[in-house]
Amino acid sequence: MDTESLLELSAHKGSAVQLGPFESNLKDDSQVACRGMGPIRMANGQTISGYVHDAFQLQLNSAGLVNATSPTTVTGRLESMDFGWGLPLQGKAKWTMTVVLNSSNGRTLRIASTTEFEGGMNAILFCQNAPGFFMINVQALVRKAITSPEFIALLN
């Protein structure tokens, strides 16, 4: 959970929304290749878009803004995601994600987030560290969406 997001959402008590499914434009929504070391997968067979959905769900639930009987539903689409590294000798890497949130009230919000990190020169350590930075990037994406001035319009 993100404190900044919770503070932002607390100003909107009384608003409520259903959080619908999140879909994906990714070719493979279940894993990401990592430097020839094999795939990075979500725990318990979860999809990447499902993980992003759950991050939004956690924040909205924590703020008391989810209501299964709300007339407004927000769905999402993981429009793009990239995991890449710079030149091998630099050892730099980044996660980039773009999500589009669509409200049943006709409003849309598109948010992108990039998290850069030192990947290291060792491919094994690089791939072991990548999932932690994926989670950091998802948290940053959720924070960026929730703190956007346009976010609350999705809920009303």
N, C-alpha and C positions, 0 to 999 in steps of 0.2 A: 504494500500500500504506500501511497505517496501523500505526505502531509500537506504539501502545497495544493494538490488536487482536492483533498478532502476539505481544506479551508475554502477553496473556491466553490465547491459544491454545497457547502453548508449554507451559503448565502441564498440557496435556491430551495430551501425546505418548502414543502408544499407542492413542488413539481414532482411528477412521477412518470415513469416510462417503463415499457416492457423492452427488454433487450432481446431482439430476435437473433437469428443465426448470422454468422459471418461466413462468407464464401471466399473463394480465392481465384485469382487469375494465374497462379503459379502453375507451371508445368507439373511439378511434383510438390504437393502441399504437405508431404509427410517427412521430408528430409532435405538436407542441403549437403552437397559434397564439400569435403575439406581437404584440400591439398593432396589429393590422392591417398589420404589416410583412411578413407571410408566416410560414410555419411554421418552427419549430425542429426539426431532424431529427437523428437519431443518424448517426454516420459509417457509411459503407458499407452503408446501408440496414438497419442493425440496428434491432430494436425497442427500445422503452424498457425493457420487462421483460427483454429479452436483455442489455441493458447492466447492469441491476441484478444479474442472474444472474452475469455475468462478473466483477463487482466482488466478489461473495461467493466465486466460484471462485478468483480471484487470492489473496484472503486465506487461504482454506483450503489451497490448494496451497502457498503460501509457508510455511505452518506445518507442512506435511507431513501434513495430515489427510485428504487425498483419496485414496481407494483404490477402484479400479473393481470390486474383488471384495468390498467390504464388504457385509454383509447389511443394513446400514441405508442408506436413501436419504432425502435431504432435498430436497423440492421447494418451490417458492414461488409465491406469487400476489401480483402488484401489485394490491392492493385498491383503492387510490385514489391519485391524483396531482393536484395543483392548482398551477398557476402563475398568480399573480395580482399585481396591483399595487394600491397604495392610491390615494388621491386623486391625480389627475394633477399637482396643484401640489406634492404632497409628494415625488414621485419615489421612493417606497418600493415594494419588490417582495418576493415570497417564493415559495419552492418548498416544497410540503408533499407528503410521500409516506407511504403506509402499505403495509407488506408483511406477509404472513402466511407463515410458514415451517411446513411440515408434515413430520414425520418418519414413516417407515414403522413406527416403534415406537409410534405413536399420540400422540406429544407434538406440541404446537402452540405457536408463539410469534408474537405480533402485535406489530409495532414500527412506530412513527410517528416521523417526523423533519421538522422545519421549519427552513429556512435563510432568514433575512431579509437583504436587502441594499439598498443605495442604487441604485435603478434609473436615476436621472437624469431630466432633463426632455426630453432628446432621444430620440425613439423609436428611431432607428437605433442609437445607442450603447447604449440600454437593451437592445435585442434582441441586439446583439453581445455584451454582457456576460452575458446570461442563461445560455448554455450552461456557462460556467465555474462559475457558482453551482449549476447542476444537478449537476455533478460533485461539488462540495463537499457538497451535500445527500446524494447517494448514498453518499459516503464516511462521512458522519455517521450515516446509516441503518445501514450495515454495522457500524460501530464500536459503535453502540448495541445492535445485535442480539448481536454477538459478546461484548460485555462484560456482557450481561444474565446474571444468575445462572441463568436458565432455559435458556440456549443449549446448554450442554453436555449437558443431558438429551436434546436432539434427536439427538445423535451416538451415544448408548449404546443 
